[in-house]
Amino acid sequence: MSGGGTEAPVGCEATPGGGDKKKDSLGTTGSPAHLIIKDLGEIHSRLLDHRPVIQGETRYFVKEFEEKRGLREMRVLENLKNMIHETNEHTLPKCREIMQDNLNQVLQRLQAASDSVCRLQQREQERKKMREKMEQQGHDDSMKTVPIFFLLAIFLV
């Protein structure tokens, strides 16, 4: 600078003999060889160093993925909400109504079967009392074995 010494920038060498000319190993700083090397370095970094491009693409992909994922999840949640609403408003009341109707029919049939069984038991008890009376009176045991079709006829009456 203000002194008489030489300053050599990085990549440049001072000329032997202490001259003031700054010289690159391939020539001066503004020489065409230096510009070519600089251009080759830029070309090399653009062609072979893909990190900036990959990082940018990765950031874009992640951003798009998160947006699409968020939209997809919102659609799934909206569909679930609609299905729950449909189930609560339409399907459950229909099922409840059908179940109630069928349950009433089942209860009626069960009551009818229970009544038939009670009648059958009463008739059986009456027959048993009748047998006991007949045995006490000395009748034979022919009444003990009642054919099954008589029981069925009594059950169906």
C-alpha positions as a Markdown table, in Angstrom:
| # | Residue | x | y | z |
|---|---|---|---|---|
| 1 | Met | 0.0 | 0.0 | 0.0 |
| 2 | Ser | 1.9 | 3.1 | 1.1 |
| 3 | Gly | 5.1 | 1.2 | 1.7 |
| 4 | Gly | 7.5 | 0.0 | -0.9 |
| 5 | Gly | 6.8 | -3.7 | -0.2 |
| 6 | Thr | 5.0 | -6.0 | -2.6 |
| 7 | Glu | 1.7 | -7.5 | -1.7 |
| 8 | Ala | 0.8 | -10.7 | -3.3 |
| 9 | Pro | -2.8 | -11.7 | -3.4 |
| 10 | Val | -3.7 | -15.3 | -2.8 |
| 11 | Gly | -3.0 | -17.4 | -5.9 |
| 12 | Cys | -0.5 | -14.9 | -7.2 |
| 13 | Glu | 3.2 | -14.9 | -6.8 |
| 14 | Ala | 5.6 | -11.9 | -6.7 |
| 15 | Thr | 8.1 | -11.8 | -9.5 |
| 16 | Pro | 11.6 | -12.5 | -8.5 |
| 17 | Gly | 13.7 | -9.5 | -8.2 |
| 18 | Gly | 11.1 | -7.5 | -6.2 |
| 19 | Gly | 9.1 | -6.0 | -9.1 |
| 20 | Asp | 5.7 | -4.3 | -8.6 |
| 21 | Lys | 3.9 | -6.5 | -11.2 |
| 22 | Lys | 1.4 | -8.8 | -9.8 |
| 23 | Lys | 1.5 | -12.0 | -11.7 |
| 24 | Asp | -0.6 | -15.2 | -11.5 |
| 25 | Ser | 1.1 | -18.5 | -12.1 |
| 26 | Leu | -0.7 | -18.5 | -15.5 |
| 27 | Gly | -0.5 | -14.8 | -16.1 |
| 28 | Thr | -1.8 | -11.6 | -14.8 |
| 29 | Thr | -5.0 | -11.2 | -12.9 |
| 30 | Gly | -7.0 | -9.8 | -15.8 |
| 31 | Ser | -5.5 | -12.2 | -18.2 |
| 32 | Pro | -7.6 | -14.5 | -20.4 |
| 33 | Ala | -6.2 | -17.6 | -18.7 |
| 34 | His | -7.3 | -16.4 | -15.3 |
| 35 | Leu | -10.8 | -15.6 | -16.6 |
| 36 | Ile | -11.0 | -19.0 | -18.2 |
| 37 | Ile | -10.0 | -20.7 | -14.9 |
| 38 | Lys | -12.6 | -18.7 | -13.1 |
| 39 | Asp | -15.2 | -19.6 | -15.7 |
| 40 | Leu | -14.2 | -23.3 | -15.4 |
| 41 | Gly | -14.6 | -23.1 | -11.7 |
| 42 | Glu | -18.1 | -21.7 | -12.0 |
| 43 | Ile | -19.0 | -24.2 | -14.7 |
| 44 | His | -17.7 | -27.0 | -12.5 |
| 45 | Ser | -19.7 | -25.8 | -9.5 |
| 46 | Arg | -22.9 | -25.5 | -11.6 |
| 47 | Leu | -22.5 | -28.8 | -13.4 |
| 48 | Leu | -21.0 | -31.0 | -10.7 |
| 49 | Asp | -22.1 | -29.5 | -7.4 |
| 50 | His | -25.8 | -30.3 | -7.2 |
| 51 | Arg | -26.3 | -29.5 | -3.5 |
| 52 | Pro | -28.0 | -26.1 | -3.9 |
| 53 | Val | -30.4 | -27.5 | -6.6 |
| 54 | Ile | -31.1 | -30.6 | -4.6 |
| 55 | Gln | -31.7 | -28.6 | -1.4 |
| 56 | Gly | -34.1 | -26.3 | -3.3 |
| 57 | Glu | -35.9 | -29.3 | -4.8 |
| 58 | Thr | -36.1 | -31.0 | -1.5 |
| 59 | Arg | -37.6 | -27.9 | 0.2 |
| 60 | Tyr | -40.1 | -27.6 | -2.6 |
| 61 | Phe | -41.0 | -31.3 | -2.4 |
| 62 | Val | -41.5 | -31.2 | 1.4 |
| 63 | Lys | -43.6 | -28.1 | 1.1 |
| 64 | Glu | -45.8 | -29.6 | -1.6 |
| 65 | Phe | -46.0 | -32.9 | 0.3 |
| 66 | Glu | -47.1 | -31.2 | 3.5 |
| 67 | Glu | -49.7 | -29.1 | 1.7 |
| 68 | Lys | -51.1 | -32.1 | -0.2 |
| 69 | Arg | -51.0 | -34.3 | 2.9 |
| 70 | Gly | -52.8 | -31.6 | 4.9 |
| 71 | Leu | -55.4 | -31.3 | 2.2 |
| 72 | Arg | -55.8 | -35.1 | 2.0 |
| 73 | Glu | -56.1 | -35.4 | 5.7 |
| 74 | Met | -58.7 | -32.6 | 5.7 |
| 75 | Arg | -60.7 | -34.5 | 3.0 |
| 76 | Val | -60.5 | -37.7 | 5.0 |
| 77 | Leu | -61.7 | -36.0 | 8.1 |
| 78 | Glu | -64.5 | -34.3 | 6.2 |
| 79 | Asn | -65.6 | -37.6 | 4.7 |
| 80 | Leu | -65.5 | -39.2 | 8.2 |
| 81 | Lys | -67.6 | -36.3 | 9.5 |
| 82 | Asn | -70.1 | -36.7 | 6.7 |
| 83 | Met | -70.3 | -40.5 | 7.4 |
| 84 | Ile | -70.9 | -40.0 | 11.1 |
| 85 | His | -73.6 | -37.4 | 10.4 |
| 86 | Glu | -75.3 | -39.7 | 7.9 |
| 87 | Thr | -75.1 | -42.6 | 10.4 |
| 88 | Asn | -76.5 | -40.5 | 13.2 |
| 89 | Glu | -79.2 | -38.8 | 11.2 |
| 90 | His | -80.5 | -41.7 | 8.9 |
| 91 | Thr | -79.0 | -45.1 | 9.6 |
| 92 | Leu | -79.3 | -45.3 | 13.3 |
| 93 | Pro | -83.0 | -44.2 | 13.4 |
| 94 | Lys | -83.9 | -46.7 | 10.7 |
| 95 | Cys | -82.0 | -49.5 | 12.5 |
| 96 | Arg | -83.7 | -48.5 | 15.8 |
| 97 | Glu | -87.1 | -48.5 | 14.2 |
| 98 | Ile | -86.6 | -51.9 | 12.5 |
| 99 | Met | -85.2 | -53.3 | 15.7 |
| 100 | Gln | -88.1 | -52.1 | 17.7 |
| 101 | Asp | -90.6 | -53.6 | 15.2 |
| 102 | Asn | -88.8 | -56.9 | 15.1 |
| 103 | Leu | -88.4 | -56.9 | 18.9 |
| 104 | Asn | -92.1 | -56.4 | 19.3 |
| 105 | Gln | -92.8 | -59.3 | 17.0 |
| 106 | Val | -90.3 | -61.5 | 18.8 |
| 107 | Leu | -91.9 | -60.5 | 22.2 |
| 108 | Gln | -95.4 | -61.4 | 20.9 |
| 109 | Arg | -94.2 | -64.8 | 19.6 |
| 110 | Leu | -92.4 | -65.4 | 22.9 |
| 111 | Gln | -95.5 | -64.5 | 24.8 |
| 112 | Ala | -97.6 | -66.8 | 22.7 |
| 113 | Ala | -95.1 | -69.7 | 23.1 |
| 114 | Ser | -95.0 | -69.0 | 26.9 |
| 115 | Asp | -98.9 | -69.1 | 27.0 |
| 116 | Ser | -98.9 | -72.4 | 25.1 |
| 117 | Val | -96.4 | -73.9 | 27.5 |
| 118 | Cys | -98.4 | -72.8 | 30.5 |
| 119 | Arg | -101.6 | -74.3 | 29.0 |
| 120 | Leu | -99.7 | -77.5 | 28.3 |
| 121 | Gln | -98.4 | -77.6 | 31.9 |
| 122 | Gln | -101.9 | -77.0 | 33.3 |
| 123 | Arg | -103.3 | -79.8 | 31.1 |
| 124 | Glu | -100.5 | -82.1 | 32.1 |
| 125 | Gln | -101.2 | -81.3 | 35.8 |
| 126 | Glu | -104.8 | -81.9 | 35.3 |
| 127 | Arg | -104.1 | -85.3 | 33.6 |
| 128 | Lys | -101.7 | -86.2 | 36.5 |
| 129 | Lys | -104.4 | -85.4 | 39.0 |
| 130 | Met | -106.9 | -87.4 | 37.0 |
| 131 | Arg | -104.5 | -90.4 | 36.9 |
| 132 | Glu | -104.0 | -90.1 | 40.7 |
| 133 | Lys | -107.7 | -90.1 | 41.2 |
| 134 | Met | -108.2 | -93.1 | 38.9 |
| 135 | Glu | -105.4 | -95.0 | 40.7 |
| 136 | Gln | -107.0 | -94.2 | 44.0 |
| 137 | Gln | -110.3 | -95.5 | 42.6 |
| 138 | Gly | -108.6 | -98.7 | 41.4 |
| 139 | His | -108.5 | -98.2 | 37.7 |
| 140 | Asp | -105.8 | -99.9 | 35.7 |
| 141 | Asp | -102.5 | -98.3 | 34.5 |
| 142 | Ser | -103.6 | -97.8 | 30.9 |
| 143 | Met | -103.9 | -94.1 | 31.3 |
| 144 | Lys | -100.2 | -93.6 | 32.3 |
| 145 | Thr | -99.0 | -94.0 | 28.7 |
| 146 | Val | -100.6 | -91.4 | 26.6 |
| 147 | Pro | -99.7 | -91.4 | 23.0 |
| 148 | Ile | -97.7 | -88.5 | 21.8 |
| 149 | Phe | -100.2 | -87.4 | 19.2 |
| 150 | Phe | -102.7 | -86.6 | 22.0 |
| 151 | Leu | -100.1 | -84.3 | 23.6 |
| 152 | Leu | -99.5 | -82.6 | 20.3 |
| 153 | Ala | -103.2 | -82.2 | 19.8 |
| 154 | Ile | -103.5 | -80.6 | 23.2 |
| 155 | Phe | -100.6 | -78.3 | 22.5 |
| 156 | Leu | -102.0 | -77.1 | 19.3 |
| 157 | Val | -105.5 | -76.3 | 20.7 |
